[in-house]
Amino acid sequence: MAEDKNNQLHSVKKEDGSESLGNDERNAKPDAQIFDSLFFQKVSRLRVAIARKSTLSYQGRRKTSYKGNSAEFSDFREYLPGDDLRRIDWNVYARLDKPYIREYMEEREGAVNLFLDLSASMGFWGKDVLSKQLAGAVAVAALSNLDRISLSLIEEDRLSQLRLSGGKNNCKRALKILEDAKMSGNGDLAQAIRHVPYLPAGISILVSDFMQESFLEKGEELCRYLKYRGQKVILMQILAKEEQVIEEFGTYELLDAEGAYESVRISLDEKTVSGYEKELAAFLKQVQRIAENSGADHYLCSTKDGFERILTQTLRMLWA
């Protein structure tokens, strides 16, 4: 984090004109397929853990505290005027000489609100592919288990929102939208999410590198706001191996991926790299502190670990 820019400098050009420290290839190549049949097989068996009881009126596979007509018995209660006489348990009535109603747990849909940061800093060193894979895994896991998802793509301080009902038919639609998404420009998660028009109670997952000054300043407030809106908040932080481990030395010109700062000329030596590592550690602690202070969960997902390992180990607490 040269000059305290929160690690937003990504495009790197070596002064002698040789190959850069980290190439400027943003986003996956057009012909590169992120989601295939093997991907679907891996993630469709997963189920997003939504502890919060749903208040949606749609039927699904999650047990709620609302009493309904599903097959799973819940409890007895005394008969009240107006209750359906067909629900009286006559065996209990014969023993107690008093009418009681059998109640059942009603199954309702869970709600998954998924926010994907499309700012330019997310388009380097495979972060775009990993973030789309993780967002896709959540989407497929939710839809395959008849949950509803709200998929929001955040560009600048705006978001485009797509709401999908549960069912495997919508999985391909969600994955197609994610595959086509491009990372470019600036991003402002805090501003965009504060103005989301539709947010059913459930779980909100933010997929980003969180390399935004606005998030570091307002992230805690944002997470508390989401919690107030009935959300279990999860911060899924995406980092590249190249952002965590500096392996090359020399003189470089650093270019801000999102165009907010002027280029910076820097000589990478042991002292500079050591300073960078300290700044990076401080940045990660700050994001972790935002999560802890607001009651959110924080997962650090790095390209050095790979998608499968992150899915089964780093995010193991995310799945029911």
Backbone bond lengths (Angstrom), bond angles and torsions (degrees), N, CA, C in turn:
res aa  C-N    CA-C-N  psi(-1)  N-CA   C-N-CA  omega(-1)  CA-C   N-CA-C  phi
1 M - - - 1.393 - - 1.494 114.65 -
2 A 1.305 113.01 72.00 1.445 117.89 178.53 1.504 110.37 -59.46
3 E 1.341 114.85 134.45 1.452 122.30 178.23 1.517 111.90 54.24
4 D 1.336 116.40 34.54 1.458 122.04 175.22 1.521 112.35 54.61
5 K 1.317 116.44 45.72 1.459 120.30 -179.55 1.523 111.45 -96.60
6 N 1.328 116.78 18.50 1.453 121.67 174.71 1.527 112.72 54.77
7 N 1.330 115.53 37.88 1.463 120.89 174.40 1.524 113.00 61.52
8 Q 1.333 118.01 33.12 1.449 120.18 -179.55 1.526 112.66 -89.74
9 L 1.325 118.82 -4.47 1.458 121.28 -178.88 1.517 109.56 -89.01
10 H 1.322 115.88 115.30 1.460 119.02 -173.65 1.515 113.95 -120.28
11 S 1.322 117.91 -48.06 1.455 119.87 -177.73 1.520 109.45 -71.05
12 V 1.323 116.91 124.95 1.460 120.84 -173.14 1.514 110.48 -126.10
13 K 1.326 116.63 128.04 1.466 121.78 -179.75 1.519 109.77 -120.42
14 K 1.317 116.91 124.97 1.453 121.39 -179.51 1.523 109.35 -77.88
15 E 1.332 116.66 140.98 1.457 120.35 -172.26 1.523 113.33 -65.51
16 D 1.325 118.14 -27.46 1.457 119.23 -179.27 1.532 112.09 -83.41
17 G 1.341 115.87 3.73 1.454 120.21 176.46 1.510 113.91 84.65
18 S 1.321 118.17 0.26 1.461 120.70 179.94 1.516 110.30 -75.76
19 E 1.337 115.49 -179.46 1.462 120.79 -175.76 1.523 110.48 -58.70
20 S 1.309 115.79 139.97 1.471 121.43 -173.97 1.517 111.97 -75.38
21 L 1.323 113.60 163.72 1.460 121.56 179.63 1.511 111.61 -61.31
22 G 1.280 117.39 -37.37 1.462 122.36 177.78 1.504 106.74 -146.26
23 N 1.320 119.11 118.99 1.455 119.28 -171.51 1.513 111.98 -65.42
24 D 1.328 114.56 164.72 1.457 121.46 -174.15 1.519 111.54 -98.50
25 E 1.333 116.51 29.61 1.456 119.65 179.75 1.508 108.52 -83.03
26 R 1.317 116.40 102.08 1.445 121.57 178.75 1.521 108.99 -90.54
27 N 1.334 114.40 143.32 1.458 121.34 176.45 1.528 111.03 67.36
28 A 1.310 114.06 160.57 1.452 119.80 178.32 1.521 109.77 -73.30
29 K 1.327 116.84 154.36 1.450 119.92 176.77 1.524 109.03 -63.11
30 P 1.347 117.44 147.76 1.455 120.59 -176.81 1.519 113.69 -54.36
31 D 1.357 117.59 -34.60 1.455 119.63 -176.72 1.522 112.43 -91.12
32 A 1.320 117.51 2.06 1.465 120.77 179.43 1.528 109.20 -84.78
33 Q 1.326 116.40 123.64 1.461 120.72 -178.49 1.523 109.71 -94.27
34 I 1.316 115.36 118.56 1.458 120.31 -179.69 1.519 110.68 -81.82
35 F 1.324 115.95 -39.79 1.461 121.10 -175.56 1.529 110.22 -111.35
36 D 1.318 116.27 120.70 1.456 121.18 176.73 1.522 109.19 -127.81
37 S 1.324 117.10 -175.00 1.468 120.94 -177.50 1.522 111.72 -63.83
38 L 1.338 117.16 -33.96 1.464 120.62 179.24 1.525 110.26 -65.89
39 F 1.333 116.50 -40.21 1.464 120.69 176.74 1.518 109.80 -58.46
40 F 1.312 116.65 -47.11 1.461 120.52 -177.99 1.527 111.08 -61.99
41 Q 1.319 117.27 -40.88 1.461 120.90 179.83 1.528 111.34 -62.57
42 K 1.331 116.50 -37.04 1.467 120.54 -177.59 1.518 112.41 -69.16
43 V 1.324 116.06 -41.33 1.464 119.31 -170.06 1.518 114.22 -98.16
44 S 1.334 118.60 -18.85 1.466 119.94 -176.53 1.528 111.76 -68.87
45 R 1.342 116.84 -18.19 1.468 119.90 178.45 1.528 111.88 -83.44
46 L 1.316 116.85 -12.10 1.459 120.85 -179.38 1.516 110.88 -78.38
47 R 1.321 115.04 162.13 1.458 121.13 176.74 1.515 108.52 -142.08
48 V 1.323 116.86 125.95 1.455 121.00 -179.01 1.527 109.45 -68.33
49 A 1.320 116.12 130.57 1.469 121.07 -179.89 1.519 109.17 -80.02
50 I 1.314 115.93 108.36 1.464 121.39 178.51 1.519 107.57 -116.45
51 A 1.321 115.71 97.80 1.460 120.22 -177.00 1.520 111.84 -74.03
52 R 1.333 116.33 -32.21 1.466 120.33 -177.29 1.520 109.51 -67.21
53 K 1.327 116.50 133.73 1.445 121.09 179.41 1.518 110.60 -69.65
54 S 1.314 115.15 134.26 1.452 119.83 -179.49 1.516 110.82 -76.43
55 T 1.328 116.00 144.49 1.461 120.59 174.92 1.519 110.48 -113.31
56 L 1.339 116.52 10.29 1.449 119.91 179.96 1.520 110.35 -70.73
57 S 1.327 116.36 153.05 1.454 120.93 -179.17 1.523 112.06 -89.55
58 Y 1.340 116.98 -2.71 1.450 120.12 -178.22 1.522 109.94 -82.30
59 Q 1.324 116.30 145.97 1.449 119.80 179.13 1.513 109.98 -85.05
60 G 1.331 116.36 144.11 1.450 121.76 -179.57 1.509 110.21 -155.69
61 R 1.334 116.13 -143.14 1.463 119.85 -175.90 1.516 113.50 -115.66
62 R 1.322 118.85 7.10 1.458 120.24 -176.56 1.507 110.57 -104.02
63 K 1.350 115.03 132.95 1.450 120.01 179.15 1.524 109.54 -74.84
64 T 1.327 117.06 135.19 1.450 121.42 178.66 1.520 109.03 -120.38
65 S 1.325 115.08 173.44 1.456 119.85 177.45 1.524 111.35 -79.91
66 Y 1.324 116.97 -4.63 1.452 120.82 176.64 1.519 108.75 -77.81
67 K 1.325 116.76 140.64 1.448 121.37 179.88 1.520 109.71 -93.28
68 G 1.333 116.11 134.22 1.454 119.09 -177.51 1.507 111.46 -144.74
69 N 1.330 116.29 -141.74 1.456 120.78 -172.36 1.520 113.14 -121.77
70 S 1.329 117.46 25.32 1.454 118.95 178.28 1.521 109.63 -74.43
71 A 1.321 116.49 176.17 1.465 120.26 -173.60 1.526 113.19 -81.31
72 E 1.317 119.32 -10.96 1.463 121.24 -175.07 1.527 111.24 -90.55
73 F 1.324 115.84 117.66 1.466 121.46 -178.14 1.528 111.00 -68.18
74 S 1.334 115.63 142.38 1.457 120.65 -179.85 1.524 111.52 -113.71
75 D 1.349 117.66 -59.32 1.455 119.95 -172.96 1.525 109.28 -169.65
76 F 1.343 115.05 172.73 1.456 121.61 171.05 1.524 109.04 -104.03
77 R 1.316 115.82 153.33 1.470 120.96 168.25 1.518 108.25 -147.40
78 E 1.323 115.35 158.76 1.459 119.73 -179.51 1.521 111.46 -63.71
79 Y 1.327 114.85 145.40 1.456 120.83 176.69 1.529 109.89 -65.76
80 L 1.322 117.31 136.71 1.452 123.25 176.10 1.519 108.98 -121.17
81 P 1.320 117.38 146.35 1.467 119.79 178.59 1.524 111.03 -53.08
82 G 1.310 115.82 131.50 1.456 120.46 -178.39 1.509 113.04 102.72
83 D 1.351 118.99 -17.90 1.461 122.01 177.02 1.520 111.28 -65.99
84 D 1.323 115.60 151.99 1.455 121.76 178.44 1.527 108.99 -67.90
85 L 1.318 116.94 120.73 1.469 121.13 -177.92 1.532 111.73 -63.39
86 R 1.329 116.34 -23.83 1.462 119.54 -178.98 1.522 112.22 -69.16
87 R 1.331 117.30 -15.05 1.465 120.54 -178.59 1.522 112.68 -95.19
88 I 1.320 117.57 2.31 1.473 120.46 176.43 1.526 109.31 -70.63
89 D 1.320 116.34 133.60 1.463 121.31 175.95 1.537 107.32 -88.34
90 W 1.320 116.26 105.69 1.462 120.37 -173.55 1.524 112.05 -73.35
91 N 1.324 117.73 -24.12 1.466 119.92 175.74 1.524 110.57 -66.76
92 V 1.337 117.00 -42.73 1.456 120.71 176.48 1.531 110.24 -65.08
93 Y 1.343 115.08 -39.74 1.469 119.31 179.65 1.534 110.56 -61.18
94 A 1.349 116.27 -38.93 1.471 120.66 -179.41 1.519 110.97 -66.00
95 R 1.347 117.30 -34.41 1.466 119.84 -178.70 1.525 112.60 -80.81
96 L 1.322 116.51 -38.55 1.469 120.51 -172.09 1.525 113.41 -104.99
97 D 1.314 115.38 -8.54 1.458 120.38 -177.75 1.528 110.90 57.23
98 K 1.314 115.76 35.85 1.465 121.55 -179.90 1.524 107.90 -151.71
99 P 1.336 118.24 133.56 1.473 119.69 -175.87 1.534 112.55 -74.94
100 Y 1.320 115.71 132.77 1.463 122.48 175.36 1.529 109.43 -126.72
101 I 1.323 115.06 148.40 1.461 122.79 179.87 1.522 109.10 -102.29
102 R 1.340 116.74 136.98 1.466 121.40 172.21 1.525 108.81 -85.25
103 E 1.346 116.50 129.96 1.456 120.99 178.06 1.518 110.05 -112.77
104 Y 1.323 115.02 149.63 1.461 122.03 -178.32 1.518 109.91 -126.89
105 M 1.334 115.09 150.82 1.453 119.22 174.82 1.513 109.36 -73.29
106 E 1.312 116.33 131.41 1.459 120.03 178.57 1.520 109.89 -91.16
107 E 1.307 115.46 139.15 1.459 120.63 178.73 1.524 109.52 -94.17
108 R 1.327 115.86 125.95 1.453 120.60 179.15 1.525 110.13 -133.56
109 E 1.311 114.91 163.20 1.456 119.91 -178.25 1.519 112.17 -72.58
110 G 1.322 115.47 147.83 1.448 120.21 167.28 1.521 108.28 -87.79
111 A 1.311 116.43 161.02 1.465 121.01 179.62 1.521 109.16 -120.27
112 V 1.330 116.61 123.82 1.458 123.00 178.95 1.524 108.10 -115.20
113 N 1.319 116.31 118.00 1.462 122.17 178.30 1.530 108.00 -105.16
114 L 1.322 116.13 112.62 1.457 122.16 -171.83 1.528 109.59 -112.36
115 F 1.331 116.14 122.21 1.466 122.07 -179.08 1.527 109.23 -115.87
116 L 1.334 116.92 122.95 1.460 121.81 179.73 1.525 110.13 -114.88
117 D 1.321 116.00 123.41 1.464 123.48 178.49 1.529 109.55 -77.67
118 L 1.343 115.94 121.72 1.469 120.81 -179.80 1.525 112.25 -106.53
119 S 1.325 118.25 22.60 1.462 120.12 179.38 1.530 110.02 -70.33
120 A 1.340 116.00 159.93 1.462 121.65 -172.49 1.526 113.45 -60.40
121 S 1.325 117.41 -32.16 1.467 119.44 -178.52 1.521 112.32 -64.87
122 M 1.333 116.90 -15.44 1.466 121.22 178.56 1.536 111.39 -85.46
123 G 1.336 117.92 -2.35 1.454 120.16 -174.09 1.505 115.74 -102.36
124 F 1.337 118.13 18.92 1.456 121.10 -175.82 1.520 112.17 -116.40
125 W 1.339 114.89 147.43 1.464 122.10 169.39 1.533 113.89 55.30
126 G 1.309 117.16 33.85 1.459 120.29 176.25 1.513 115.21 84.47
127 K 1.311 118.16 2.75 1.469 119.99 178.49 1.523 111.14 -65.24
128 D 1.332 116.68 -33.75 1.460 119.84 179.09 1.521 110.87 -63.67
129 V 1.338 116.79 -44.79 1.459 120.88 -179.38 1.518 110.65 -64.81
130 L 1.333 117.43 -47.52 1.459 120.86 -178.41 1.528 111.20 -62.91
131 S 1.330 117.22 -43.28 1.465 119.78 -179.03 1.526 111.00 -64.74
132 K 1.335 117.06 -38.35 1.464 119.79 177.85 1.524 111.13 -68.78
133 Q 1.339 116.55 -38.48 1.461 119.81 178.36 1.528 111.19 -62.28
134 L 1.336 116.64 -44.46 1.462 120.13 -178.70 1.524 111.14 -68.83
135 A 1.336 116.54 -41.85 1.459 119.67 176.58 1.525 109.94 -63.20
136 G 1.349 116.65 -40.12 1.454 120.80 178.16 1.515 112.34 -64.51
137 A 1.334 116.69 -38.33 1.461 120.58 178.37 1.526 110.88 -61.89
138 V 1.322 116.29 -43.74 1.472 120.21 178.56 1.523 110.24 -63.50
139 A 1.340 116.33 -44.91 1.460 120.47 -178.33 1.524 111.77 -61.56
140 V 1.336 117.19 -47.12 1.459 121.18 -178.78 1.532 110.95 -66.18
141 A 1.339 116.49 -42.91 1.465 120.00 179.57 1.525 110.68 -60.59
142 A 1.319 116.89 -41.25 1.470 120.60 -179.25 1.524 110.99 -69.76
143 L 1.319 116.97 -50.98 1.460 120.39 -176.12 1.530 111.78 -66.16
144 S 1.333 117.32 -35.01 1.463 120.60 -179.78 1.524 111.68 -66.93
145 N 1.325 116.68 -22.76 1.465 120.92 179.38 1.529 111.81 -104.90
146 L 1.341 114.84 22.29 1.469 122.05 174.49 1.522 113.79 64.58
147 D 1.323 117.35 23.24 1.458 120.27 170.14 1.521 108.54 -83.74
148 R 1.307 116.07 162.87 1.457 121.14 175.63 1.527 108.31 -101.01
149 I 1.330 116.74 143.78 1.456 119.15 176.79 1.522 110.07 -125.10
150 S 1.310 113.86 149.83 1.453 121.70 170.85 1.522 105.63 -116.75
151 L 1.334 116.75 110.80 1.458 122.26 -176.78 1.520 109.09 -99.09
152 S 1.330 116.72 115.24 1.461 121.98 -177.55 1.518 110.26 -116.81
153 L 1.332 116.68 122.86 1.456 123.14 176.26 1.525 107.61 -101.47
154 I 1.335 116.58 124.28 1.460 121.31 -173.43 1.526 110.61 -104.18
155 E 1.322 115.29 118.84 1.459 123.13 176.11 1.518 108.42 -123.42
156 E 1.338 116.07 128.43 1.467 120.55 -175.12 1.534 108.02 56.30
157 D 1.350 117.27 -124.53 1.463 119.88 176.80 1.524 110.39 -110.46
158 R 1.339 115.82 23.51 1.455 121.19 -179.08 1.529 108.94 -120.08
159 L 1.327 114.79 161.77 1.454 118.46 175.07 1.518 109.98 -139.76
160 S 1.327 115.70 147.99 1.457 121.94 171.37 1.515 106.69 -108.02
161 Q 1.311 116.39 130.29 1.465 120.90 -171.27 1.519 110.33 -118.55
162 L 1.323 115.68 133.28 1.457 122.27 176.19 1.523 108.25 -125.13
163 R 1.321 116.48 125.49 1.462 120.79 179.09 1.523 109.09 -104.59
164 L 1.338 115.45 128.20 1.458 121.41 -176.86 1.525 110.30 -125.33
165 S 1.327 116.40 134.57 1.462 120.56 176.65 1.515 109.52 -81.35
166 G 1.336 115.10 160.48 1.453 120.36 -177.21 1.521 112.51 -65.04
167 G 1.323 115.11 150.74 1.453 121.03 -179.68 1.511 110.53 133.85
168 K 1.323 116.84 143.60 1.467 121.09 -175.49 1.522 112.95 -67.03
169 N 1.327 117.41 -19.02 1.460 119.60 -179.72 1.522 111.85 -63.31
170 N 1.333 117.23 -27.43 1.455 120.80 -178.55 1.528 112.93 -89.95
171 C 1.332 117.50 -6.13 1.468 120.16 -179.31 1.524 111.26 -62.05
172 K 1.332 116.60 -47.35 1.461 120.10 -178.85 1.528 111.09 -61.79
173 R 1.317 116.36 -36.38 1.457 119.87 179.50 1.524 110.88 -64.35
174 A 1.333 116.35 -44.80 1.465 120.61 179.47 1.524 110.99 -63.94
175 L 1.337 116.97 -43.61 1.463 120.91 -178.43 1.526 111.54 -67.35
176 K 1.321 117.32 -34.94 1.463 121.04 178.04 1.530 110.57 -64.13
177 I 1.314 116.66 -42.94 1.461 121.37 178.71 1.530 110.43 -62.63
178 L 1.325 116.99 -42.96 1.457 120.72 179.26 1.523 110.90 -66.76
179 E 1.325 117.03 -42.56 1.471 120.66 -178.85 1.525 111.30 -60.76
180 D 1.316 117.29 -37.50 1.466 121.61 -175.95 1.529 113.46 -83.06
181 A 1.321 117.70 -11.74 1.466 120.71 -176.70 1.524 111.13 -65.13
182 K 1.328 116.87 140.20 1.455 122.88 -179.98 1.529 110.14 -116.59
183 M 1.321 116.19 137.62 1.452 121.83 177.49 1.529 109.53 -91.46
184 S 1.313 117.81 118.20 1.460 121.15 179.72 1.525 109.67 -162.25
185 G 1.328 116.76 158.26 1.460 121.53 175.64 1.516 113.58 74.30
186 N 1.315 114.31 -170.03 1.464 121.24 178.50 1.517 109.90 -85.84
187 G 1.300 115.51 170.56 1.460 119.63 176.65 1.508 110.82 -140.38
188 D 1.324 116.06 147.26 1.460 120.79 177.26 1.522 107.86 -142.86
189 L 1.319 115.31 85.42 1.462 121.30 -178.53 1.516 112.04 -57.87
190 A 1.326 115.13 -47.55 1.461 120.06 -174.65 1.522 111.44 -59.13
191 Q 1.335 116.22 -44.16 1.462 120.48 -178.63 1.522 111.08 -68.50
192 A 1.325 116.43 -44.46 1.461 120.47 -175.93 1.526 112.21 -66.18
193 I 1.324 117.06 -47.02 1.462 120.19 -174.79 1.525 111.55 -69.97
194 R 1.325 117.67 -30.71 1.464 120.34 179.09 1.530 111.39 -61.48
195 H 1.330 116.82 -21.97 1.460 120.18 -176.75 1.532 112.17 -109.35
196 V 1.329 117.20 17.74 1.459 119.24 177.66 1.529 108.75 -65.63
197 P 1.338 117.39 128.68 1.462 119.51 -173.54 1.517 114.71 -76.91
198 Y 1.320 117.59 -25.66 1.465 120.65 -172.19 1.515 108.95 -135.11
199 L 1.315 117.01 120.47 1.457 120.51 -175.63 1.525 109.80 -145.94
200 P 1.335 118.01 83.39 1.462 120.39 178.74 1.522 110.92 -67.55
201 A 1.308 116.44 146.94 1.464 121.10 179.86 1.522 109.88 -58.32
202 G 1.319 115.67 136.06 1.459 120.12 -179.56 1.512 110.56 167.54
203 I 1.319 116.61 -125.43 1.454 121.79 -178.31 1.526 108.80 -125.45
204 S 1.319 117.14 134.01 1.468 122.25 177.40 1.523 109.05 -115.41
205 I 1.342 116.16 124.09 1.456 122.45 -178.65 1.518 108.96 -115.67
206 L 1.339 116.42 120.84 1.458 122.50 179.70 1.522 108.72 -103.86
207 V 1.331 117.10 116.76 1.462 122.33 -179.08 1.527 107.94 -105.19
208 S 1.335 116.42 111.28 1.463 120.95 -174.16 1.520 109.69 -165.42
209 D 1.341 116.15 165.17 1.465 118.83 169.62 1.524 110.09 -88.61
210 F 1.334 116.85 -10.19 1.472 124.38 178.28 1.531 112.14 59.27
211 M 1.325 115.93 28.55 1.464 120.89 177.76 1.523 109.80 -88.55
212 Q 1.308 115.20 60.24 1.454 122.61 -178.50 1.521 108.75 -135.62
213 E 1.302 116.06 126.06 1.461 119.29 179.61 1.527 110.87 -58.88
214 S 1.340 116.63 -36.08 1.457 119.76 -179.54 1.522 111.33 -63.20
215 F 1.352 116.51 -34.90 1.465 118.41 178.51 1.523 110.84 -72.16
216 L 1.323 116.64 -40.83 1.463 118.99 179.49 1.524 110.92 -64.00
217 E 1.321 116.59 -29.72 1.466 120.94 179.31 1.529 112.29 -84.13
218 K 1.334 116.52 -36.91 1.462 120.27 -171.69 1.525 113.79 -119.72
219 G 1.339 116.41 6.89 1.454 119.81 -176.47 1.514 113.60 -61.38
220 E 1.319 116.91 -43.09 1.459 120.16 -179.83 1.525 110.48 -63.58
221 E 1.318 115.52 -43.18 1.464 120.32 177.86 1.533 110.52 -62.16
222 L 1.340 116.91 -40.20 1.454 121.36 179.27 1.525 111.08 -63.22
223 C 1.325 116.57 -46.39 1.466 120.15 -179.52 1.525 111.38 -63.34
224 R 1.318 116.83 -38.84 1.468 120.39 177.76 1.533 110.31 -66.48
225 Y 1.325 116.19 -36.86 1.460 120.72 177.69 1.525 110.31 -63.19
226 L 1.342 116.65 -44.83 1.453 120.13 178.35 1.523 111.37 -63.57
227 K 1.313 116.15 -39.17 1.461 120.23 177.54 1.525 110.40 -62.87
228 Y 1.323 116.43 -39.52 1.468 121.44 176.93 1.525 110.28 -62.80
229 R 1.338 116.64 -32.23 1.458 120.96 178.95 1.535 111.87 -82.83
230 G 1.314 117.58 15.59 1.456 121.47 175.09 1.513 114.79 82.87
231 Q 1.340 117.26 29.28 1.452 121.40 -175.74 1.526 113.01 -107.98
232 K 1.322 115.89 143.80 1.444 122.88 161.62 1.519 104.98 -91.32
233 V 1.332 118.43 117.10 1.458 122.01 -169.80 1.531 111.04 -98.46
234 I 1.323 115.77 132.52 1.457 122.18 177.69 1.525 109.00 -127.31
235 L 1.323 116.16 125.04 1.462 122.34 175.85 1.523 108.20 -99.73
236 M 1.315 117.10 110.86 1.459 122.61 179.77 1.531 107.22 -102.63
237 Q 1.329 116.21 97.63 1.458 121.01 -173.14 1.527 111.11 -90.75
238 I 1.338 115.68 124.32 1.460 122.13 -176.59 1.534 109.90 -103.33
239 L 1.335 116.29 123.70 1.458 121.32 175.24 1.521 109.84 -129.33
240 A 1.317 115.91 153.66 1.457 121.20 176.31 1.519 109.81 -96.27
241 K 1.323 115.65 152.33 1.459 120.57 176.27 1.521 110.18 -55.32
242 E 1.352 116.79 -40.67 1.456 121.76 -177.59 1.524 112.71 -65.21
243 E 1.332 116.83 -22.81 1.466 120.39 176.79 1.522 111.58 -81.76
244 Q 1.302 116.38 -21.31 1.463 120.97 -177.15 1.518 112.96 -97.41
245 V 1.327 116.43 -30.85 1.463 120.80 -176.60 1.527 109.56 -128.15
246 I 1.333 117.47 115.27 1.465 122.54 177.02 1.523 108.28 -90.66
247 E 1.327 116.40 117.57 1.465 120.20 -174.51 1.525 113.12 -110.87
248 E 1.330 118.53 -9.18 1.461 121.59 -177.57 1.523 110.50 -118.72
249 F 1.312 115.60 149.17 1.454 121.56 178.62 1.525 109.22 -123.27
250 G 1.320 116.26 159.35 1.455 120.57 -179.43 1.520 110.08 140.47
251 T 1.312 116.35 -171.45 1.459 121.97 -179.95 1.524 109.66 -101.74
252 Y 1.318 115.84 130.39 1.455 120.84 -175.07 1.527 110.60 -136.01
253 E 1.321 113.76 158.91 1.454 120.68 170.19 1.526 107.16 -108.80
254 L 1.323 116.73 117.60 1.460 121.41 -178.40 1.524 109.57 -91.84
255 L 1.319 115.73 129.39 1.457 121.93 179.94 1.519 109.01 -112.83
256 D 1.325 117.12 131.54 1.459 121.61 179.48 1.520 109.39 -70.26
257 A 1.321 116.53 122.21 1.462 121.04 -177.24 1.514 112.46 -60.62
258 E 1.317 117.09 -29.87 1.458 120.57 -175.10 1.515 113.12 -105.19
259 G 1.346 116.67 5.87 1.445 120.73 172.62 1.508 116.63 72.02
260 A 1.318 117.66 14.97 1.463 120.00 -177.68 1.529 111.94 -83.18
261 Y 1.331 117.66 -22.40 1.458 121.50 -176.76 1.530 110.44 -126.84
262 E 1.310 115.44 156.87 1.457 120.41 175.11 1.527 109.48 -74.25
263 S 1.333 115.89 160.67 1.455 119.77 179.89 1.529 110.61 -64.12
264 V 1.320 114.68 152.92 1.465 120.95 -177.97 1.530 108.90 -127.50
265 R 1.322 117.31 128.98 1.464 121.54 175.64 1.519 108.21 -91.35
266 I 1.327 115.50 131.35 1.458 118.84 -174.24 1.522 110.14 -146.19
267 S 1.313 115.97 145.29 1.460 122.12 174.56 1.521 108.32 -103.98
268 L 1.306 115.60 119.28 1.457 120.64 -179.44 1.526 109.59 -88.53
269 D 1.330 115.03 109.68 1.453 121.53 173.76 1.524 106.92 -131.03
270 E 1.301 117.25 -176.76 1.469 120.37 -175.54 1.530 111.93 -59.98
271 K 1.313 116.66 -38.98 1.466 120.42 -179.22 1.532 111.19 -66.68
272 T 1.328 116.31 -44.03 1.455 120.31 -179.80 1.521 111.27 -65.57
273 V 1.333 116.36 -43.78 1.462 120.59 179.51 1.521 110.55 -63.46
274 S 1.333 117.11 -39.88 1.463 120.65 177.96 1.528 110.63 -61.58
275 G 1.329 116.04 -41.46 1.460 119.81 178.01 1.516 111.70 -64.55
276 Y 1.333 115.86 -39.99 1.455 120.77 178.06 1.529 110.55 -61.77
277 E 1.317 116.32 -44.87 1.460 120.24 -178.50 1.527 111.44 -61.64
278 K 1.328 117.12 -37.18 1.461 120.72 177.42 1.523 110.92 -66.43
279 E 1.346 116.18 -41.52 1.464 120.23 178.66 1.523 111.06 -65.48
280 L 1.327 116.13 -39.45 1.454 120.38 178.66 1.526 110.65 -63.55
281 A 1.336 116.48 -43.98 1.466 120.64 178.44 1.521 110.97 -61.41
282 A 1.330 116.74 -40.30 1.462 121.03 178.79 1.529 110.88 -65.43
283 F 1.335 116.02 -39.62 1.463 121.48 178.41 1.525 110.78 -62.62
284 L 1.330 117.17 -46.04 1.457 121.09 -179.81 1.529 111.36 -64.86
285 K 1.327 116.42 -37.85 1.463 119.98 177.36 1.527 110.72 -64.98
286 Q 1.326 116.08 -35.54 1.456 119.68 -179.93 1.532 110.93 -65.43
287 V 1.333 116.52 -42.36 1.462 120.06 177.44 1.525 110.05 -65.54
288 Q 1.335 116.44 -41.72 1.460 120.75 178.07 1.524 110.76 -61.95
289 R 1.330 116.33 -39.20 1.468 120.93 179.46 1.531 111.12 -65.46
290 I 1.327 116.18 -38.80 1.468 120.52 176.69 1.521 109.69 -58.91
291 A 1.332 116.02 -43.96 1.467 120.64 179.74 1.525 110.90 -64.85
292 E 1.309 116.96 -47.82 1.466 120.74 -177.38 1.525 111.65 -62.89
293 N 1.328 117.42 -43.78 1.465 120.96 -177.11 1.518 113.09 -69.57
294 S 1.332 117.08 -23.66 1.464 120.16 -177.23 1.525 113.01 -105.36
295 G 1.333 116.86 -0.20 1.462 119.81 178.96 1.524 113.45 79.57
296 A 1.331 117.27 19.12 1.469 121.39 178.40 1.528 109.95 -92.21
297 D 1.327 116.15 161.52 1.465 122.04 173.16 1.522 108.70 -96.28
298 H 1.334 116.22 145.62 1.467 120.70 -178.07 1.512 109.42 -128.60
299 Y 1.342 116.34 126.76 1.455 122.41 176.55 1.525 108.91 -122.48
300 L 1.324 116.69 126.18 1.459 121.87 176.42 1.521 108.32 -94.97
301 C 1.319 116.92 116.75 1.460 122.80 -176.22 1.525 108.97 -116.59
302 S 1.324 117.21 116.82 1.459 121.84 -175.78 1.520 111.18 -113.99
303 T 1.335 115.96 144.65 1.463 120.35 177.49 1.522 111.71 -63.63
304 K 1.332 117.73 -21.03 1.467 119.77 -179.88 1.526 111.98 -69.12
305 D 1.332 116.36 -20.38 1.470 120.69 -179.43 1.524 112.57 -88.77
306 G 1.321 117.29 -27.23 1.457 119.94 -179.04 1.513 112.72 86.50
307 F 1.318 115.65 153.11 1.464 122.07 -174.50 1.525 113.22 -60.70
308 E 1.326 117.28 -48.29 1.465 120.16 -174.60 1.529 111.71 -64.20
309 R 1.315 116.91 -42.09 1.460 119.94 -179.93 1.530 110.96 -65.47
310 I 1.329 116.08 -41.17 1.465 119.88 178.01 1.519 110.01 -62.84
311 L 1.325 116.16 -42.84 1.459 121.40 -177.32 1.522 111.39 -62.13
312 T 1.329 117.61 -42.29 1.463 121.39 -173.24 1.527 114.31 -93.83
313 Q 1.353 116.88 -22.23 1.462 119.09 -177.14 1.527 112.50 -113.98
314 T 1.323 117.24 -61.19 1.462 120.09 -177.72 1.528 111.42 -59.43
315 L 1.323 116.74 -42.39 1.472 120.91 -175.46 1.532 113.06 -101.31
316 R 1.320 117.62 19.52 1.458 119.25 -175.19 1.535 112.93 -60.18
317 M 1.328 117.88 -29.64 1.462 120.87 -179.64 1.524 111.82 -77.14
318 L 1.334 116.97 -9.63 1.463 120.40 -179.59 1.522 112.22 -80.27
319 W 1.348 115.25 -20.05 1.452 118.70 -174.32 1.531 111.82 -102.41
320 A 1.312 115.45 140.49 1.479 120.60 -179.34 1.513 110.33 -77.88
